[in-house]
Amino acid sequence: MKGIELAKRFFYEIIEPMLGSRYPELQYAAAFLGAGSEVLGYDDEISQDHDWGLRLNLFVPDEQLIEKLDQFFRDELPDKFLGYSTNWGEADDKGVQLMVNNLGSGINHRIQTSTVQNFINQKLNLQINEIVELSQLSMAQWLSFPEQSLLECVSGEVFRDDSGGLNKAREYLRYYPRVVWIYAILGEWNHIVEEQVFMSRTGDTGSEIGSRQIASSLVNRIIRLAIHLDRRYIPYTKWTARAFESTSIYGELSPIITRISDCRDWKEREELINQALGIVIEIHIELGLIKKYDYGPILFHSREYYIINCGPLVNALTMQIPEELKSIFQPIGTVNQIISYSNIVANKDFQKATLAFYQSLLG
């Protein structure tokens, strides 16, 4: 059983009836959000070896209810549901928890109760008091948010939302505003423009490993573009390719990317990369982001290296960026385009420093 299905049944068959009986007037929201492959729908049997099991997010309007509900669940939850223990062991030194049998001292559950605002604040390092404040986020804030943290707010599933506040918050955060979307796309192309000829040059010098390494970097950028063009956030590296599998151009790109990985000749690799980039450019045209143009491939100066002509695309997208962002386009991107190490990007002190950095650039 997938983790999200387990959470759904846990709520509808256990938690909702319990709350309806003890607190029939309570207005609340229930969902399955946060970290974990199961929230993204990528979990399998191996995922169950850590932090997987009976857990749920509960959202209440008043912080004063949190302690009361925590104690209620500690006292009243059944020991097991569908054969899974509702009791969790203490976290180890890495923060990992496992389901363990209850020894009779109350259920150490993982029904994480919070207000919607506090949950969002914790995930995105914000200090909002009202959900509507999410509609007023600054450019610097959007650029500094880790995409994985945004996914932990908008992925998963909402099972109940009496006030509509949780769904409203998720809708505000569903994806970047258009200008940030364009900026993120430009960030990927900025890397591609710089690196695409390097793959051919290294191959021509006899460095097969170097050519393959740069091809791998270009493939990563192509995959990231495919996800962003579908207006979706990119999960951290373990699950990036899984997210790519559900994009609208996966069927066209996947056989080409597989051939790039298997290719032993840099000239063939060059041709395949250009094919993949051409497919991605056509999606830009279909989405109305740019007008149709002849993108090649063209020769790089007088050398026998063929590249995609990215200039008109980059210029057309840049024209859609406001002046305050144009000033930081080279070479800065969103935080995930600057650094991919997820443990650092998610660090709260790093997030504060990143926000201050963007604010200083934007004035």
BAFI-431838 format. One record per residue (C-alpha): residue in one letter; z, y, x. Coordinates in steps of 0.1 Angstrom, whole numbers, plus 5000, padded with zeros to 4 digits. Layout:
# BAFI-431838
AZYX;...
# end
This chain:
# BAFI-431838
M500050005000;K499250355012;G502150585018;I500950834993;E500750574966;L504250444974;A505550804971;K503850854938;R505350544923;F508750624938;F508650964920;Y507350854887;E509350534884;I512650634900;I513051004908;E511651164877;P513650944853;M516851014874;L516351384873;G515351384836;S518551204827;R521051404849;Y519251744850;P517051764819;E516652144821;L515752154858;Q512452324866;Y511152174898;A508052044918;A507651714935;A505051624961;F504151424992;L503451685019;G504251745056;A503551545087;G502351195090;S499051005088;E500050895053;V499851255040;L496251265052;G495550925038;Y494850775072;D497850535074;D497550155078;E499949865086;I500549995121;S501550335107;Q504550165092;D506350125125;H507850475124;D508650755099;W506750565072;G508450475039;L510150605008;R510150975011;L509351274989;N509351654988;L511251814960;F511052194954;V513652374934;P513952754925;D517452804939;E518752704973;Q522152644958;L520852334941;I519852164974;E523252034984;K524051924948;L520751724946;D521151574980;Q524551434970;F523151314937;F520551104954;R523050974981;D525250844953;E522750734927;L519550604943;P518950234942;D519150054975;K515549944973;F512350014955;L509349774956;G511149584984;Y511449895006;S514850045015;T515650395002;N518050425031;W516950565065;G518550525099;E519550825120;A516750985140;D516350865176;D516051105206;K512351155197;G513151235161;V511850905148;Q513450745117;L513050395103;M514050245069;V517250035073;N519449855048;N522250055033;L525749945045;G527550095015;S528250455027;G525750625005;I522050645008;N520750845037;H517550925018;R514451135027;I514051324995;Q513551655013;T514651924989;S513752294995;T512352594979;V508552634982;Q509052955003;N511352785028;F509052495032;I506052725039;N508252935062;Q509252635082;K505752495086;L504052825094;N506953015111;L506853285083;Q509553485066;I508153525031;N510453575001;E507753544973;I504853314971;V502453594964;E503053724999;L500753445011;S497853644996;Q498653925020;L498653745053;S497253945082;M494353845104;A496753795133;Q498753545112;W495753345102;L494453325137;S497853205150;F498552925125;P498052575139;E495552395117;Q497752085116;S500552295102;L498252435075;L497152075067;E500851975063;C501052245035;V497752165017;S497151795022;G498951515003;E499451534966;V501551724940;F503051504914;R504751764893;D504952144894;D506752294864;S506452664875;G503052634891;G504452794923;L503752504946;N500152474936;K499752854938;A501052844974;R498752564983;E495752744968;Y496553054989;L496552835020;R493752605010;Y491452725037;Y490753035058;P489553355042;R485853395048;V486153625078;V488453385096;W486153095087;I483153285103;Y485253365133;A486353005137;I482652885135;L481753155161;G484553025184;E482952685185;W479552815192;N480953035219;H481952715238;I478652545230;V476552835244;E478552825276;E478552455282;Q475252315268;V473152355299;F475952235321;M475451875308;S471851875320;R472552045353;T475351805362;G473151515353;D470251655374;T472551675404;G473351305401;S476751345385;E476551105356;I480251125350;G480151505349;S477251505325;R479051255302;Q482251465304;I480451775292;A478551585266;S481851465252;S483051825251;L479951925232;V480351635208;N483851755201;R482552095193;I479851955170;I482451745151;R484752045147;L481852255134;A481051975109;I484551985095;H484752365094;L481452395077;D482952185049;R485752455048;R488452215059;Y491152235085;I490952015115;P493851765122;Y495151705156;T493051495180;K494151145168;W492651215134;T489851455141;A487151185140;R488651045108;A488251385092;F484751405105;E483951075087;S484251245053;T482151555061;S478851615044;I476751565075;Y478551265090;G475751035079;E473151235098;L475251305129;S477150975134;P474250765147;I473251045171;I476751085184;T477050715189;R473850715209;I475151015230;S478250805239;D476150505249;C473350705267;R472950645304;D470250895310;W470951275310;K467451365298;E467851145267;R471451275263;E470051635264;E467551545236;L470251385215;I472651685218;N469851915208;Q469051695178;A472751715167;L472952085172;G469752135152;I471351945123;V474452165124;I472252485125;E470352365094;I473752345075;H474452705085;I471052795069;E471752585038;L475052765033;G473453105036;L475453185068;I472253265087;K468553295080;K466053035091;Y464753085126;D463052875154;Y466052745174;G463952535197;P464852355219;I463752605246;L463752605284;F466752745302;H465253015324;S462552845346;R464552525350;E463552195334;Y466552195311;Y466052215273;I468752385252;I469052505216;N468452875212;C471852985198;G471353365203;P470053455168;L472753235152;V475553395172;N474253745165;A473853685128;L477453545125;T478853825147;M477354085123;Q479653945096;I482854005117;P484754325112;E485054555142;E488754475150;L487854105154;K484654175174;S486854325201;I488553995207;F485653755202;Q484953695239;P486453465248;I489353435224;G489253205193;T491853085169;V494852925184;N493352575182;Q490352695201;I492552835229;I494752525233;S494452175218;Y497852035230;S499451985196;N503051975208;I502752325223;V500752465194;A503452355170;N506252495191;K508052775172;D508552995202;F504852945212;Q503853035176;K505853365178;A504253445212;T500753365198;L501253585168;A502453875191;F499453815213;Y496953845184;Q498854145170;S498554325203;L494854255205;L494254375169;G496354675174;
# end
